[in-house]
Amino acid sequence: MFAYIVFALGKFPHPVKSRIFLGLQGIVMVAASVSSSIGIVSYFGMDITMIVTEVVPFLILAIGVDNMFIITKTWDKRRAAAPKEPVE
């Protein structure tokens, strides 16, 4: 998944525009959200089912990757439309 994100979002092998760290940060964000949600559920004593451990990480990964694509493409369009203006 990481390699797909890097190749699809960036301009490989350009060292700056390859967006390797964006892909890495997206994967780290998904891992942190899954582990923290399982930790919170365990803290409150709720039962963890097989759906939570097998399906939810992939669902969160799909949503996170989709959001990375949407945000990156919007950023690129905004930069191309007004290259002199700061992007906020």
Backbone bond lengths (Angstrom), bond angles and torsions (degrees), N, CA, C in turn:
res aa  C-N    CA-C-N  psi(-1)  N-CA   C-N-CA  omega(-1)  CA-C   N-CA-C  phi
1 M - - - 1.450 - - 1.525 109.74 -
2 F 1.326 115.72 -39.57 1.463 119.67 -179.92 1.523 111.17 -61.79
3 A 1.317 116.89 -44.59 1.468 120.54 -179.85 1.524 110.66 -64.51
4 Y 1.311 117.96 -38.63 1.458 121.19 178.08 1.524 110.68 -62.74
5 I 1.314 117.41 -43.52 1.464 121.08 179.63 1.519 110.62 -62.16
6 V 1.328 116.89 -45.15 1.466 120.87 -178.00 1.523 110.70 -63.79
7 F 1.325 117.64 -44.63 1.463 120.41 -177.79 1.525 112.24 -73.09
8 A 1.320 118.17 -35.62 1.460 120.84 -176.86 1.521 112.70 -77.37
9 L 1.312 117.84 -34.61 1.459 120.33 -176.87 1.516 113.58 -88.58
10 G 1.300 117.42 -33.85 1.457 120.14 -169.91 1.509 114.06 -101.68
11 K 1.298 113.18 -179.59 1.458 122.33 175.71 1.524 106.60 -110.07
12 F 1.320 115.70 87.29 1.451 121.64 -175.13 1.522 109.27 -78.63
13 P 1.291 122.08 137.79 1.451 134.67 7.32 1.524 113.61 -100.26
14 H 1.330 119.02 27.97 1.461 121.22 178.44 1.520 109.25 -60.95
15 P 1.367 118.51 129.20 1.470 119.67 -173.08 1.528 114.08 -68.66
16 V 1.318 118.15 -25.69 1.461 120.05 -178.22 1.520 111.28 -98.93
17 K 1.315 117.35 -44.04 1.462 120.87 -174.66 1.524 113.72 -86.23
18 S 1.325 118.28 8.01 1.459 120.02 -179.71 1.524 111.73 -76.89
19 R 1.302 117.85 -21.28 1.465 124.58 176.43 1.523 112.75 59.28
20 I 1.309 115.26 40.81 1.463 120.22 177.67 1.519 110.66 -65.08
21 F 1.319 116.63 -41.68 1.466 119.81 -178.28 1.526 111.97 -70.65
22 L 1.320 117.57 -27.91 1.463 119.80 174.93 1.521 110.36 -65.37
23 G 1.318 117.15 -44.50 1.461 120.44 177.18 1.517 112.09 -64.00
24 L 1.323 116.02 -42.40 1.463 120.28 178.68 1.524 110.75 -63.60
25 Q 1.312 117.16 -43.37 1.460 121.02 179.72 1.530 111.25 -64.76
26 G 1.320 117.23 -36.30 1.463 119.97 177.23 1.514 112.28 -64.05
27 I 1.321 116.95 -42.29 1.464 120.62 178.58 1.528 110.61 -67.58
28 V 1.325 117.66 -40.54 1.469 121.60 178.24 1.527 110.24 -64.11
29 M 1.335 116.71 -39.74 1.460 120.82 179.18 1.530 110.79 -62.49
30 V 1.314 117.02 -42.40 1.466 120.68 178.60 1.526 110.76 -64.68
31 A 1.331 117.18 -44.81 1.466 120.05 179.31 1.527 111.25 -62.89
32 A 1.326 117.26 -40.36 1.465 120.46 179.00 1.521 111.72 -66.91
33 S 1.326 117.42 -38.79 1.466 118.94 -179.15 1.527 111.53 -70.16
34 V 1.318 117.10 -38.80 1.465 119.50 178.50 1.528 110.68 -66.60
35 S 1.328 116.94 -45.80 1.465 118.88 -178.38 1.526 111.85 -67.59
36 S 1.321 117.58 -37.85 1.465 118.68 178.64 1.524 111.70 -69.92
37 S 1.325 117.85 -36.81 1.468 118.48 178.56 1.525 111.39 -68.38
38 I 1.323 117.89 -38.76 1.460 120.01 176.45 1.522 110.38 -66.62
39 G 1.338 117.56 -36.59 1.459 121.12 176.68 1.516 112.60 -64.82
40 I 1.316 117.42 -41.72 1.470 121.01 178.99 1.521 110.52 -65.76
41 V 1.335 116.92 -43.81 1.459 120.43 179.00 1.535 110.39 -62.89
42 S 1.322 117.10 -41.26 1.472 120.31 178.58 1.520 111.71 -66.81
43 Y 1.316 117.06 -36.82 1.462 121.19 179.78 1.527 111.50 -61.67
44 F 1.311 116.76 -39.01 1.457 120.22 -179.47 1.530 112.78 -85.72
45 G 1.325 117.64 3.39 1.460 121.26 173.39 1.517 114.68 78.22
46 M 1.294 118.19 19.22 1.463 120.81 179.24 1.532 108.88 -81.57
47 D 1.306 116.13 151.82 1.461 121.02 179.55 1.529 110.04 -75.93
48 I 1.335 115.28 138.61 1.463 121.11 176.37 1.517 107.67 -103.52
49 T 1.313 116.47 121.99 1.462 121.03 -178.46 1.522 110.04 -96.08
50 M 1.313 115.56 175.15 1.461 120.77 179.14 1.525 111.53 -67.36
51 I 1.326 117.87 -27.66 1.471 120.35 178.18 1.520 110.01 -63.41
52 V 1.311 116.32 -40.45 1.461 120.38 -179.48 1.527 110.70 -64.79
53 T 1.290 117.47 -41.10 1.464 119.69 -175.91 1.527 113.38 -82.72
54 E 1.332 118.44 -23.50 1.463 120.04 -176.61 1.515 114.42 -107.00
55 V 1.309 118.31 -36.08 1.464 120.47 -172.54 1.524 112.30 -98.26
56 V 1.297 117.33 -43.50 1.465 121.43 -173.53 1.533 113.15 -60.04
57 P 1.335 121.30 -41.98 1.472 118.44 178.18 1.530 113.44 -58.67
58 F 1.325 117.38 -39.31 1.462 119.81 179.29 1.525 111.88 -72.42
59 L 1.318 116.69 -33.70 1.457 120.02 176.01 1.525 110.89 -66.00
60 I 1.310 116.86 -44.17 1.463 120.64 178.15 1.523 110.49 -66.64
61 L 1.323 117.77 -37.45 1.461 121.10 176.88 1.527 110.68 -62.42
62 A 1.323 117.63 -43.65 1.467 120.78 179.46 1.522 111.35 -63.63
63 I 1.314 117.44 -43.41 1.461 120.80 179.49 1.521 110.49 -67.07
64 G 1.330 117.42 -41.19 1.459 120.79 179.53 1.519 112.58 -64.69
65 V 1.329 117.23 -42.24 1.464 121.00 178.51 1.527 110.24 -66.09
66 D 1.318 116.98 -42.01 1.462 120.30 177.86 1.522 110.97 -60.46
67 N 1.319 117.66 -43.17 1.461 120.80 177.87 1.522 111.76 -64.18
68 M 1.337 117.62 -36.60 1.466 119.78 177.28 1.523 110.96 -63.58
69 F 1.331 117.42 -40.32 1.459 120.44 178.38 1.530 111.34 -65.74
70 I 1.314 117.02 -43.87 1.466 120.76 -179.04 1.521 110.99 -63.82
71 I 1.312 118.10 -47.52 1.466 121.71 -178.52 1.524 110.92 -65.02
72 T 1.326 117.21 -41.59 1.466 120.69 -178.80 1.522 111.70 -67.41
73 K 1.314 117.91 -43.00 1.467 120.03 179.77 1.526 111.15 -68.09
74 T 1.319 117.85 -36.53 1.458 120.57 175.86 1.518 110.78 -65.40
75 W 1.316 117.27 -41.07 1.465 122.25 177.25 1.534 110.33 -60.52
76 D 1.331 116.42 -46.20 1.463 120.74 -179.72 1.528 111.93 -63.38
77 K 1.330 117.18 -41.79 1.470 120.45 178.32 1.517 111.06 -64.38
78 R 1.309 116.89 -40.70 1.472 120.87 -179.64 1.518 110.56 -66.20
79 R 1.333 117.72 -41.35 1.467 121.69 178.26 1.524 111.56 -66.31
80 A 1.328 116.98 -35.93 1.467 120.14 -179.84 1.533 111.12 -73.76
81 A 1.320 117.51 -32.52 1.468 120.21 -178.44 1.514 111.99 -73.39
82 A 1.301 118.17 -37.49 1.471 122.01 -178.18 1.524 108.52 -138.90
83 P 1.349 118.32 81.44 1.459 119.72 -174.67 1.538 114.32 -69.50
84 K 1.323 117.62 -21.22 1.476 119.78 -177.65 1.523 112.34 -87.98
85 E 1.321 118.22 -21.01 1.466 121.38 -177.67 1.523 110.55 -83.25
86 P 1.335 117.31 144.26 1.468 119.00 175.56 1.524 110.65 -71.75
87 V 1.309 117.14 141.99 1.457 121.99 178.83 1.513 107.72 -91.55
88 E 1.320 115.92 124.77 1.462 121.47 -179.00 1.493 110.18 -114.78
